[in-house]
Amino acid sequence: MKKITAFFLTAVIFAELIIISGCSQGKGKKLQIKDINGGELATLQSISDGRTELEGNDRRAYLEAVLSESESAVAEAQGCTVKKAREYLLKNECTVYTAFDDRVFESVKKAYESRGIKELDFGCAVTDLQGNLLALYSSGSIDGNYVNFATEKTPPYSSFKPLCAYAPAIENGLADWSTVYPDSPIKKIEGENGQKYDWPVNATKTYTNENTSLAYAIKTSLNTVAVRCMQTVGVKNSLDFLESKFGLTLDFEKKKAELYGEDEVIGNVALGHLYEGVSPADMAGYYQIFATGGSYRKPHTVLKICDKSGETVYENKSEEKQVIKSSTAYIMNRLLQNVVTAGGTGENARCEGVSVGGKTGTGDLGNWFVGFTPQYTCAVWHGTELVKNNACEIFSEAVSGFDNSAKKNYPSCAEIKKAAYCLDSGMLFSEKCRRADMGYFASDNIPETCNKHN
Ligand SMILES: [Zn+2]
């Protein structure tokens, strides 16, 4: 597992660029960066003595991402190196049009500032439902070295379960809302001291040892069920799913599974203990599929780059792709909304008057809440020092301050049937069943009527 200190490694780019505040004094070539409304976000000028002058700019996380993306885009368009691309941007006095949304950013920032959170590690990313990154925010510093935690990769823990296990299981008809799994350990593993331990361990360190529905397991983040669900999907199929849908390649886990077998890596994948990890910006992007009816567009900050004569140098023409069935997206959406209700692990992410779904994640390197609304996705990551400042509460306060008026509902889906099911068998409810709940099912994957209590 990657240590936080390894984050330093990615920290140095754009040594020649600094923000010129009150830029009329700036001499030489400049790079203009515009927000989503065409307003000025920053003006950069070539210098040589390092990026430390970016310090104190609260939009730095976003600007870092803009610069990095702009470099790559120009390098690809011009067929040149990243260094040459950087020179090109300045030499041609380019203007970069971005998706930065000031209202969204200010609301995120306020959520942290109102809690007095400044120094400790955190990262937050917000997208609309077309993959536009509207805001990135990061505490950004380890021992004085800047780290952009909004784009830095770290293990996603249980916030990964919907992506790696539950969505592929439902998509492929291997499970549905009501499928029951035993909430019990799968095996004993040997610890360092030779003692045997139950595995996997739930966060509560307890097991009910009873059949538990997939819906309840997501709501309460049961590790036993996530791993059992992953067993039905298969690690290779899960990794293939993530790569084909999102372009997410988990090479370490893939290699390990090939060398030592799927069992060696099933817990790491199912429970999001990823070697390289994913960033808040990545996660905000992936969770689009649960709010859009199944479509995904790679998250991005840069919309267009023009040179000083107004000629377009680069334009982001990536398109939304339907990556899962709308019925799968609908069911996952409902399952993840339940996480944010009473008794769910994401209960504190609720927003007054806004429909919210999402998933928590907690582990040694931090804690997460990744969620969505009918207009936005928002991923919050906190370093372990911030555990007491729940990521759910930051999400709730930030999202409550967005303009949530444009859309109140998620896409509907004609191929969905709402039905009562038996909590003991996971099959459709019959008169003889003892315990029932309501669930949502794809019309081509409806369980049979319960016959377990005759
Ligand atoms: Zn029954």
Boltz pocket constraint, residues with backbone or C-beta under 6 A from the ligand:
constraints:
  - pocket:
      binder: B
      contacts: [[A, 422], [A, 423], [A, 424], [A, 425], [A, 427], [A, 428], [A, 429], [A, 430], [A, 432], [A, 433], [A, 434], [A, 435], [A, 450], [A, 451], [A, 452], [A, 453]]
      max_distance: 6.0
